[in-house]
């Protein structure tokens, strides 16, 4: 699956966050969306995954030469961001079971196997409201890593992670399918692979 954008732009009032972005994001490639804080990295991702409408230009999803309507694109993507909310009344096991009612788990993993992969088996019956910020971020990343979809979006993925969790994150990146289209928005080089193709948001101001 690929995402193509043509003269894409987004503005708030009179300020252009980015504009004139024409690019084809290909399957099997990792893209690092880079730029300083507040430059529009998150906004670009939200336009690409269809949460936010573009102010100019177009976004199109294509799978096997067949175009997919942007309104249906959510079926093919998974998202992990620090600002994404989890249902805090759920336990760890409940949020996993809930999430995978909508997404197919990679390799048919069960909730128990996913808890083991996350290193959260000890907290399986603990409510998310009682999770630390690092545990919440690890859960968000895990739900994304273990969803069988062709496109993955990460925004500042290592936020609130300790050294051990950052190592876990990088190990899981290597396990993603080779044909996965991966976006990582970050101004920290350690959050994306050295082989990632960089898209500097400042080039589109």
C-alpha positions as CSV (number, residue, x, y, z in Angstrom):
1,X,0.0,0.0,0.0
2,X,1.2,3.5,-0.7
3,X,0.1,7.1,0.1
4,X,0.4,9.8,-2.5
5,X,0.0,13.5,-1.8
6,X,-0.3,16.3,-4.4
7,X,0.4,19.9,-3.5
8,X,-0.7,19.1,0.0
9,X,-1.1,22.0,2.5
10,X,-2.6,22.8,5.9
11,X,-3.2,26.2,7.4
12,X,-4.8,27.6,10.5
13,X,-6.3,31.0,9.9
14,X,-3.7,32.8,7.7
15,X,-0.7,30.7,8.8
16,X,0.5,27.8,6.6
17,X,1.7,24.9,8.7
18,X,3.0,23.3,5.6
19,X,2.2,23.6,1.9
20,X,3.1,22.4,-1.6
21,X,4.0,18.9,-0.5
22,X,4.0,16.5,-3.4
23,X,5.3,13.0,-2.6
24,X,4.6,9.3,-2.8
25,X,5.2,7.3,0.3
26,X,6.0,3.7,-0.7
27,X,5.3,0.4,1.1
28,X,8.4,-1.1,2.7
29,X,9.9,2.2,3.6
30,X,10.3,4.1,6.9
31,X,9.9,7.9,6.7
32,X,11.1,10.2,9.5
33,X,9.1,13.4,9.6
34,X,11.6,15.8,11.2
35,X,11.6,19.4,12.3
36,X,11.7,21.5,15.5
37,X,9.0,21.5,18.2
38,X,5.8,23.2,16.9
39,X,6.8,23.0,13.3
40,X,3.8,20.9,12.1
41,X,5.0,17.3,12.2
42,X,2.0,16.1,14.1
43,X,-0.3,18.1,11.9
44,X,1.1,16.5,8.8
45,X,0.6,13.0,10.3
46,X,-3.0,13.8,11.2
47,X,-3.7,15.0,7.6
48,X,-2.1,11.8,6.2
49,X,-4.1,9.4,8.4
50,X,-7.3,11.3,7.7
51,X,-8.1,12.8,11.1
52,X,-7.7,16.4,9.9
53,X,-8.8,17.8,6.5
54,X,-6.2,19.3,4.2
55,X,-6.5,23.0,3.4
56,X,-5.0,22.4,-0.1
57,X,-4.1,19.5,-2.3
58,X,-5.0,15.8,-2.1
59,X,-4.2,12.6,-0.2
60,X,-4.8,9.2,-1.8
61,X,-4.3,5.7,-0.6
62,X,-3.6,3.0,-3.2
63,X,-3.5,-0.8,-2.7
64,X,-2.7,-3.1,-5.6
65,X,-3.5,-0.2,-8.0
66,X,-6.9,0.3,-6.5
67,X,-7.6,3.6,-4.8
68,X,-9.1,3.5,-1.3
69,X,-11.3,6.3,-0.1
70,X,-9.7,8.4,2.7
71,X,-12.8,7.8,4.9
72,X,-12.0,4.1,4.7
73,X,-8.3,4.4,5.3
74,X,-8.6,3.9,9.0
75,X,-9.0,0.2,8.4
76,X,-5.4,0.1,7.0
77,X,-3.6,2.2,9.6
78,X,-2.7,2.1,13.3
79,X,-1.5,5.1,15.3
80,X,0.5,5.7,18.5
81,X,1.0,9.2,19.9
82,X,1.6,10.6,23.4
83,X,-1.5,12.7,23.0
84,X,-3.8,9.7,22.1
85,X,-6.1,8.8,24.9
86,X,-6.6,5.3,26.3
87,X,-9.8,4.3,28.1
88,X,-8.6,4.7,31.6
89,X,-11.4,2.6,33.2
90,X,-10.1,-0.5,31.3
91,X,-7.5,-2.8,32.6
92,X,-4.5,-3.7,30.5
93,X,-6.1,-7.0,29.4
94,X,-9.4,-5.2,28.6
95,X,-7.9,-2.5,26.4
96,X,-6.0,-5.2,24.4
97,X,-9.2,-7.2,23.9
98,X,-11.1,-4.0,23.0
99,X,-8.5,-2.9,20.5
100,X,-8.4,-6.2,18.8
101,X,-12.1,-6.2,18.2
102,X,-11.2,-3.7,15.5
103,X,-7.8,-4.8,14.3
104,X,-6.4,-8.2,13.6
105,X,-3.5,-9.2,15.8
106,X,-0.2,-9.9,14.1
107,X,0.7,-13.6,14.0
108,X,-2.7,-14.3,15.7
109,X,-1.2,-13.3,19.1
110,X,-3.6,-13.7,22.1
111,X,-4.1,-11.0,24.7
112,X,-1.8,-13.0,27.1
113,X,0.9,-13.2,24.5
114,X,0.7,-9.5,23.9
115,X,0.9,-8.8,27.6
116,X,4.1,-10.9,27.7
117,X,5.6,-9.1,24.7
118,X,4.9,-5.8,26.4
119,X,6.3,-7.0,29.7
120,X,3.1,-6.1,31.4
121,X,1.7,-9.5,32.4
122,X,2.2,-8.4,36.1
123,X,-0.2,-5.5,35.4
124,X,-2.8,-7.4,33.3
125,X,-5.6,-6.6,35.7
126,X,-4.5,-3.1,36.7
127,X,-6.6,-0.2,35.5
128,X,-4.9,2.1,33.0
129,X,-5.7,5.1,35.2
130,X,-3.1,3.6,37.6
131,X,-0.4,3.1,34.9
132,X,2.7,5.3,34.9
133,X,3.1,7.5,31.9
134,X,5.8,5.1,30.6
135,X,3.5,2.1,30.9
136,X,0.8,3.9,29.0
137,X,3.1,4.9,26.2
138,X,4.4,1.3,26.0
139,X,0.8,0.1,25.8
140,X,0.0,2.5,23.0
141,X,3.1,1.4,21.0
142,X,2.3,-2.3,21.7
143,X,-1.2,-2.0,20.3
144,X,0.3,-0.5,17.2
145,X,3.2,-3.0,16.8
146,X,0.9,-6.0,17.1
147,X,-1.9,-4.8,14.8
148,X,-1.8,-6.5,11.4
149,X,-2.2,-3.4,9.2
150,X,0.0,-2.1,6.3
151,X,0.6,1.4,7.6
152,X,1.9,2.5,11.0
153,X,2.1,6.0,12.3
154,X,4.3,6.9,15.3
155,X,4.5,10.5,16.7
156,X,7.4,11.0,19.2
157,X,7.3,7.3,20.1
158,X,9.9,7.3,22.9
159,X,8.1,10.0,25.0
160,X,8.1,8.9,28.6
161,X,10.0,5.7,27.9
162,X,13.0,4.7,30.1
163,X,16.2,3.2,28.6
164,X,14.9,-0.4,28.8
165,X,11.6,0.5,27.1
166,X,13.5,2.4,24.3
167,X,15.5,-0.7,23.7
168,X,12.3,-2.7,23.5
169,X,10.8,-0.2,21.0
170,X,13.8,-0.5,18.7
171,X,13.7,-4.3,18.9
172,X,10.0,-4.2,17.9
173,X,10.7,-1.9,15.0
174,X,12.9,-4.5,13.5
175,X,10.1,-7.1,13.7
176,X,7.6,-5.1,11.6
177,X,6.9,-6.7,8.2
178,X,9.2,-5.7,5.5
179,X,6.4,-4.3,3.4
180,X,5.1,-2.1,6.2
181,X,4.8,1.7,5.4
182,X,6.1,3.3,8.6
183,X,6.0,7.0,9.6
184,X,7.9,8.3,12.6
185,X,7.6,12.0,13.5
186,X,10.4,13.1,15.8
187,X,13.1,15.7,16.3
188,X,15.2,13.1,18.1
189,X,17.4,11.0,15.9
190,X,17.4,8.0,18.3
191,X,13.6,7.6,17.7
192,X,14.0,6.5,14.0
193,X,16.4,4.2,12.1
194,X,19.4,5.7,10.4
195,X,18.1,4.2,7.2
196,X,14.8,6.2,7.3
197,X,14.0,8.7,4.6
198,X,13.8,12.1,6.1
199,X,11.1,14.6,5.3
200,X,11.9,18.0,6.8
201,X,8.7,19.8,7.5
202,X,10.6,23.1,7.2
203,X,11.1,22.5,3.5
204,X,7.4,23.0,3.0
205,X,6.7,26.3,4.7
